[in-house]
Amino acid sequence: MFWQEDDNKQEFKVPDDVVDLLFSIDCRELPVQHIHPLSMALQAQLPWLADEPQAAIHEVHVAGSQNGWERPDPALGQKLILSRRTKLTLRLPKHRLEDARRALDGVTLDIDGHPMTLGKTTQRLLSKQGTVFCRNLALEPGEEADENAFMQRVADELSKRRIRIRKALAGITTHIETPDGPIPARSIMLSDLRAEEAVELQMESVGRHRLLGCGIFLPHKGIEAVKQQGDD
């Protein structure tokens, strides 16, 4: 028996140049549209955030896997109810991690009248999974009524970063409320990415408003499962 491994097939190792920094939080509830006041509160504590192109602020996400769960309706005064496992997540370059930890340790943020106290932190490497998902990617003028224009713009932007779209699925349009007016955004999922492409995509956000939770890609279970749910 003769067996020789291919030296060119080396396992891709995810770099730690950019990581997600997760904070435990003491916060009972938040407005559904909380990302703008959260961003303002964090930038007051971390004034360098806007100058770091690889820094981004994740929207606080509450899983809705239970039967009958519907996203709360802010028009009815409903709020996001947080569990003890809910985290605040910042995507940061490695050289800013300690700055963020020191500045935010034990700090209580005021999120539109809702106190959020930050606790201990953990780090999470970016994912090399080939399917990634962005909850909100800010739209450019004309894209709200033209999904093809949105998809083409994303494809062009990623092409400049040597990331090739093989499979993509766009979601419905939503709006992020700000004092300057609503920002339209779409969700988008990309699949069949190489590990290097998936990590590169996560290391720097796509489009505008990265400090408002836009353009941030996360690993996902797969595009086929989502497509099947839509077909059912």
Contacts in CASP RR format, 6 or more apart in sequence:
PFRMAT RR
TARGET T0000
AUTHOR 0000-0000-0000
METHOD contacts of the structure
MODEL  1
MFWQEDDNKQEFKVPDDVVDLLFSIDCRELPVQHIHPLSMALQAQLPWLA
DEPQAAIHEVHVAGSQNGWERPDPALGQKLILSRRTKLTLRLPKHRLEDA
RRALDGVTLDIDGHPMTLGKTTQRLLSKQGTVFCRNLALEPGEEADENAF
MQRVADELSKRRIRIRKALAGITTHIETPDGPIPARSIMLSDLRAEEAVE
LQMESVGRHRLLGCGIFLPHKGIEAVKQQGDD
12 128 0 8 1.000
12 195 0 8 1.000
12 196 0 8 1.000
12 199 0 8 1.000
14 125 0 8 1.000
14 126 0 8 1.000
14 127 0 8 1.000
14 128 0 8 1.000
14 195 0 8 1.000
14 199 0 8 1.000
15 199 0 8 1.000
16 94 0 8 1.000
16 125 0 8 1.000
17 54 0 8 1.000
17 93 0 8 1.000
17 94 0 8 1.000
17 203 0 8 1.000
18 54 0 8 1.000
18 91 0 8 1.000
18 92 0 8 1.000
18 93 0 8 1.000
18 94 0 8 1.000
18 126 0 8 1.000
18 202 0 8 1.000
18 203 0 8 1.000
18 204 0 8 1.000
19 91 0 8 1.000
19 92 0 8 1.000
19 94 0 8 1.000
19 97 0 8 1.000
19 123 0 8 1.000
19 124 0 8 1.000
19 125 0 8 1.000
19 126 0 8 1.000
20 58 0 8 1.000
20 89 0 8 1.000
20 90 0 8 1.000
20 91 0 8 1.000
20 92 0 8 1.000
20 123 0 8 1.000
20 124 0 8 1.000
20 125 0 8 1.000
20 126 0 8 1.000
21 89 0 8 1.000
21 90 0 8 1.000
21 91 0 8 1.000
21 92 0 8 1.000
21 97 0 8 1.000
21 100 0 8 1.000
21 101 0 8 1.000
21 121 0 8 1.000
21 122 0 8 1.000
21 123 0 8 1.000
21 124 0 8 1.000
22 87 0 8 1.000
22 88 0 8 1.000
22 89 0 8 1.000
22 121 0 8 1.000
22 122 0 8 1.000
22 123 0 8 1.000
22 124 0 8 1.000
23 87 0 8 1.000
23 88 0 8 1.000
23 89 0 8 1.000
23 90 0 8 1.000
23 104 0 8 1.000
23 118 0 8 1.000
23 119 0 8 1.000
23 120 0 8 1.000
23 121 0 8 1.000
24 87 0 8 1.000
24 118 0 8 1.000
24 119 0 8 1.000
24 120 0 8 1.000
24 121 0 8 1.000
25 82 0 8 1.000
25 86 0 8 1.000
25 87 0 8 1.000
25 88 0 8 1.000
25 116 0 8 1.000
25 117 0 8 1.000
25 118 0 8 1.000
25 119 0 8 1.000
26 116 0 8 1.000
26 117 0 8 1.000
26 119 0 8 1.000
27 82 0 8 1.000
27 86 0 8 1.000
27 111 0 8 1.000
27 114 0 8 1.000
27 115 0 8 1.000
27 116 0 8 1.000
27 117 0 8 1.000
28 81 0 8 1.000
28 82 0 8 1.000
28 114 0 8 1.000
29 79 0 8 1.000
29 80 0 8 1.000
29 81 0 8 1.000
29 82 0 8 1.000
29 114 0 8 1.000
30 38 0 8 1.000
30 60 0 8 1.000
30 79 0 8 1.000
30 80 0 8 1.000
30 82 0 8 1.000
30 111 0 8 1.000
30 114 0 8 1.000
30 116 0 8 1.000
31 37 0 8 1.000
31 74 0 8 1.000
31 79 0 8 1.000
31 80 0 8 1.000
31 111 0 8 1.000
31 112 0 8 1.000
31 114 0 8 1.000
32 71 0 8 1.000
32 72 0 8 1.000
32 73 0 8 1.000
32 74 0 8 1.000
32 78 0 8 1.000
32 79 0 8 1.000
32 80 0 8 1.000
33 74 0 8 1.000
33 176 0 8 1.000
33 177 0 8 1.000
34 59 0 8 1.000
34 60 0 8 1.000
34 80 0 8 1.000
34 111 0 8 1.000
34 112 0 8 1.000
34 114 0 8 1.000
35 57 0 8 1.000
35 59 0 8 1.000
35 176 0 8 1.000
35 212 0 8 1.000
35 213 0 8 1.000
36 176 0 8 1.000
36 177 0 8 1.000
36 178 0 8 1.000
36 179 0 8 1.000
36 212 0 8 1.000
37 110 0 8 1.000
37 111 0 8 1.000
37 112 0 8 1.000
38 57 0 8 1.000
38 59 0 8 1.000
38 60 0 8 1.000
38 88 0 8 1.000
38 109 0 8 1.000
38 111 0 8 1.000
38 116 0 8 1.000
39 57 0 8 1.000
39 211 0 8 1.000
39 212 0 8 1.000
39 213 0 8 1.000
41 109 0 8 1.000
41 110 0 8 1.000
41 111 0 8 1.000
41 116 0 8 1.000
42 49 0 8 1.000
42 57 0 8 1.000
42 90 0 8 1.000
42 104 0 8 1.000
42 109 0 8 1.000
42 211 0 8 1.000
43 49 0 8 1.000
43 50 0 8 1.000
43 211 0 8 1.000
45 103 0 8 1.000
45 104 0 8 1.000
45 107 0 8 1.000
45 109 0 8 1.000
46 99 0 8 1.000
46 100 0 8 1.000
46 103 0 8 1.000
46 104 0 8 1.000
48 96 0 8 1.000
48 99 0 8 1.000
49 55 0 8 1.000
49 57 0 8 1.000
49 211 0 8 1.000
50 211 0 8 1.000
52 92 0 8 1.000
52 93 0 8 1.000
52 96 0 8 1.000
53 204 0 8 1.000
54 91 0 8 1.000
54 92 0 8 1.000
54 93 0 8 1.000
54 203 0 8 1.000
54 204 0 8 1.000
55 90 0 8 1.000
55 91 0 8 1.000
55 92 0 8 1.000
55 93 0 8 1.000
55 96 0 8 1.000
55 210 0 8 1.000
55 211 0 8 1.000
56 90 0 8 1.000
56 91 0 8 1.000
56 205 0 8 1.000
56 210 0 8 1.000
56 211 0 8 1.000
56 213 0 8 1.000
56 215 0 8 1.000
56 216 0 8 1.000
57 90 0 8 1.000
57 91 0 8 1.000
57 210 0 8 1.000
57 211 0 8 1.000
57 212 0 8 1.000
57 213 0 8 1.000
58 88 0 8 1.000
58 89 0 8 1.000
58 90 0 8 1.000
58 91 0 8 1.000
58 213 0 8 1.000
58 216 0 8 1.000
59 135 0 8 1.000
59 136 0 8 1.000
59 213 0 8 1.000
60 80 0 8 1.000
60 82 0 8 1.000
60 86 0 8 1.000
60 88 0 8 1.000
61 135 0 8 1.000
62 80 0 8 1.000
62 81 0 8 1.000
62 82 0 8 1.000
62 83 0 8 1.000
62 86 0 8 1.000
72 78 0 8 1.000
72 79 0 8 1.000
72 80 0 8 1.000
72 81 0 8 1.000
88 116 0 8 1.000
88 118 0 8 1.000
90 100 0 8 1.000
91 202 0 8 1.000
91 205 0 8 1.000
91 216 0 8 1.000
92 100 0 8 1.000
97 123 0 8 1.000
101 121 0 8 1.000
104 118 0 8 1.000
105 118 0 8 1.000
105 119 0 8 1.000
106 117 0 8 1.000
106 118 0 8 1.000
106 119 0 8 1.000
107 117 0 8 1.000
107 118 0 8 1.000
108 115 0 8 1.000
108 116 0 8 1.000
108 117 0 8 1.000
108 118 0 8 1.000
109 115 0 8 1.000
109 116 0 8 1.000
109 117 0 8 1.000
109 118 0 8 1.000
110 116 0 8 1.000
126 198 0 8 1.000
126 199 0 8 1.000
126 202 0 8 1.000
126 203 0 8 1.000
127 198 0 8 1.000
127 199 0 8 1.000
127 202 0 8 1.000
127 218 0 8 1.000
127 219 0 8 1.000
128 195 0 8 1.000
128 198 0 8 1.000
128 199 0 8 1.000
129 198 0 8 1.000
129 219 0 8 1.000
129 220 0 8 1.000
130 191 0 8 1.000
130 192 0 8 1.000
130 193 0 8 1.000
130 194 0 8 1.000
130 195 0 8 1.000
130 197 0 8 1.000
130 198 0 8 1.000
130 219 0 8 1.000
131 189 0 8 1.000
131 190 0 8 1.000
131 191 0 8 1.000
131 192 0 8 1.000
131 193 0 8 1.000
131 219 0 8 1.000
131 220 0 8 1.000
131 221 0 8 1.000
131 222 0 8 1.000
131 223 0 8 1.000
132 189 0 8 1.000
132 190 0 8 1.000
132 193 0 8 1.000
132 198 0 8 1.000
132 201 0 8 1.000
132 202 0 8 1.000
132 217 0 8 1.000
132 218 0 8 1.000
132 219 0 8 1.000
132 220 0 8 1.000
133 187 0 8 1.000
133 188 0 8 1.000
133 189 0 8 1.000
133 190 0 8 1.000
133 217 0 8 1.000
133 218 0 8 1.000
133 219 0 8 1.000
133 220 0 8 1.000
134 187 0 8 1.000
134 188 0 8 1.000
134 189 0 8 1.000
134 206 0 8 1.000
134 215 0 8 1.000
134 216 0 8 1.000
134 217 0 8 1.000
134 218 0 8 1.000
135 187 0 8 1.000
135 213 0 8 1.000
135 216 0 8 1.000
135 218 0 8 1.000
136 174 0 8 1.000
136 176 0 8 1.000
136 185 0 8 1.000
136 186 0 8 1.000
136 187 0 8 1.000
136 213 0 8 1.000
136 214 0 8 1.000
136 215 0 8 1.000
137 154 0 8 1.000
137 185 0 8 1.000
137 186 0 8 1.000
137 187 0 8 1.000
137 188 0 8 1.000
137 206 0 8 1.000
137 207 0 8 1.000
137 214 0 8 1.000
137 215 0 8 1.000
138 176 0 8 1.000
138 183 0 8 1.000
138 184 0 8 1.000
138 185 0 8 1.000
138 207 0 8 1.000
138 208 0 8 1.000
138 209 0 8 1.000
138 212 0 8 1.000
138 214 0 8 1.000
138 215 0 8 1.000
139 150 0 8 1.000
139 173 0 8 1.000
139 183 0 8 1.000
139 184 0 8 1.000
139 185 0 8 1.000
139 186 0 8 1.000
140 149 0 8 1.000
140 150 0 8 1.000
140 153 0 8 1.000
142 149 0 8 1.000
143 149 0 8 1.000
143 150 0 8 1.000
143 153 0 8 1.000
143 184 0 8 1.000
143 186 0 8 1.000
144 173 0 8 1.000
144 184 0 8 1.000
147 170 0 8 1.000
147 186 0 8 1.000
150 170 0 8 1.000
150 186 0 8 1.000
151 168 0 8 1.000
151 170 0 8 1.000
151 188 0 8 1.000
154 165 0 8 1.000
154 168 0 8 1.000
154 188 0 8 1.000
154 206 0 8 1.000
155 165 0 8 1.000
155 168 0 8 1.000
157 206 0 8 1.000
157 207 0 8 1.000
158 164 0 8 1.000
158 165 0 8 1.000
158 201 0 8 1.000
158 206 0 8 1.000
161 200 0 8 1.000
161 201 0 8 1.000
161 204 0 8 1.000
162 197 0 8 1.000
162 200 0 8 1.000
163 193 0 8 1.000
163 197 0 8 1.000
163 200 0 8 1.000
163 201 0 8 1.000
164 197 0 8 1.000
165 190 0 8 1.000
166 190 0 8 1.000
166 191 0 8 1.000
166 192 0 8 1.000
166 193 0 8 1.000
167 190 0 8 1.000
167 191 0 8 1.000
167 192 0 8 1.000
167 223 0 8 1.000
168 188 0 8 1.000
168 189 0 8 1.000
168 190 0 8 1.000
168 191 0 8 1.000
169 188 0 8 1.000
169 189 0 8 1.000
169 191 0 8 1.000
169 223 0 8 1.000
169 226 0 8 1.000
169 227 0 8 1.000
170 186 0 8 1.000
170 187 0 8 1.000
170 188 0 8 1.000
171 186 0 8 1.000
171 187 0 8 1.000
171 188 0 8 1.000
172 186 0 8 1.000
172 187 0 8 1.000
173 184 0 8 1.000
173 185 0 8 1.000
173 186 0 8 1.000
174 184 0 8 1.000
174 185 0 8 1.000
174 186 0 8 1.000
174 187 0 8 1.000
175 182 0 8 1.000
175 183 0 8 1.000
175 184 0 8 1.000
175 185 0 8 1.000
176 182 0 8 1.000
176 183 0 8 1.000
176 185 0 8 1.000
176 209 0 8 1.000
176 212 0 8 1.000
176 213 0 8 1.000
176 214 0 8 1.000
178 212 0 8 1.000
183 209 0 8 1.000
183 212 0 8 1.000
183 214 0 8 1.000
185 209 0 8 1.000
185 214 0 8 1.000
189 220 0 8 1.000
189 222 0 8 1.000
189 223 0 8 1.000
189 226 0 8 1.000
190 201 0 8 1.000
190 217 0 8 1.000
190 223 0 8 1.000
191 222 0 8 1.000
191 223 0 8 1.000
191 224 0 8 1.000
193 201 0 8 1.000
198 217 0 8 1.000
198 219 0 8 1.000
201 217 0 8 1.000
202 216 0 8 1.000
202 217 0 8 1.000
202 218 0 8 1.000
205 214 0 8 1.000
205 215 0 8 1.000
205 216 0 8 1.000
205 217 0 8 1.000
206 215 0 8 1.000
206 217 0 8 1.000
207 214 0 8 1.000
207 215 0 8 1.000
208 214 0 8 1.000
209 215 0 8 1.000
210 216 0 8 1.000
220 226 0 8 1.000
END
